[in-house]
Amino acid sequence: MEMPGNIFLNNDCFSGTCSGVPHTENFYFVGRYHPAHYKGFTPWKRLHEYEGIPESGSEHTIITQGHGRMIIDSHTHIGTIHDFSITGDMLLRSMRRYGIGYALVSSVEGAEFDGGTRELEPWKPQITVNEEVAALARAHRHMMKGLFWIKPRREGWSHEVERFMTEHHDLMAGFKAHPALSMLNITDERYVPYIRCAERMGLPFAVHSAPDEFSPPRAVYDTAQRFPGVNFIMVHMGLGTDNTEAARYIRELPNLYGDTSWVTAEHVLDAVRECGSGKILFGTDAPIDGEDTYQSYSDMIAMLRRELSAHEFDDVFRGNALRLFRLEV
Ligand SMILES: [Zn+2]
């Protein structure tokens, strides 16, 4: 059964009349959900305990797993640059609309350049940018933790960063580097003190990757190889490529992971097959493309649900994030 913009994955349980109550061990779906239809369904009751799942109302589009397992988005954003703006409310609305139970969030205000060579103004120090992320995480601690987006070029490392991360260890779960928006190749020494800090604190380090002069998959690989004590997430797995080079690197290094943001369904599946389900994390960049960014991922989610075992699916959509970011949710 198809409804506009929705995909039903367990039609034997979830019939067009909504009379069936899903009850299987491995119930997952992407589709419309009406709370009244799920009375007495224990996993759903447990899901209701999470802030991300609507308790009442008419129909909601939900992407979730059964058995009380939430979906974790390891790559989301807030922040305002020029006329581009994502508020915390937009992210929260988007997560609630699509039933995303938990997110790792960073602020695009960590960018140092405008995507070209112009310095981004007005300047906001990295601590200030990330204080805003921590404040959002504090207000919604059951739904998110922050990643500290670093400014290695125009500002640079200071011990204040480590002090901030220590003081906010319950709110901040890792670091985020965007070499293109810092105009600084990820192999540059100016990243090293941040990476060493991640190592001391046992936190992962997410790095934007794309076939440009700053963030090619090879450079992310070289960095991960140099610091085997830090888990690196190569987000986008080489943005806009066929992702095969990135997947090869991710397979090779135990401390290098990939995320699914802007990777096609087929290429995500290929990467999971090549690297193992323990190496790929669900991540989306939401709501960078609007509050319905998750809609762009419904084909990918449906394909992985079809092609992966329940265990593998859970790795990608929850388990790996729990482990890497040391979440207790
Ligand atoms: Zn991003």
Residues whose N, C-alpha, C, O or C-beta is under 5 A from the ligand:
A	BS01	ZN	D285
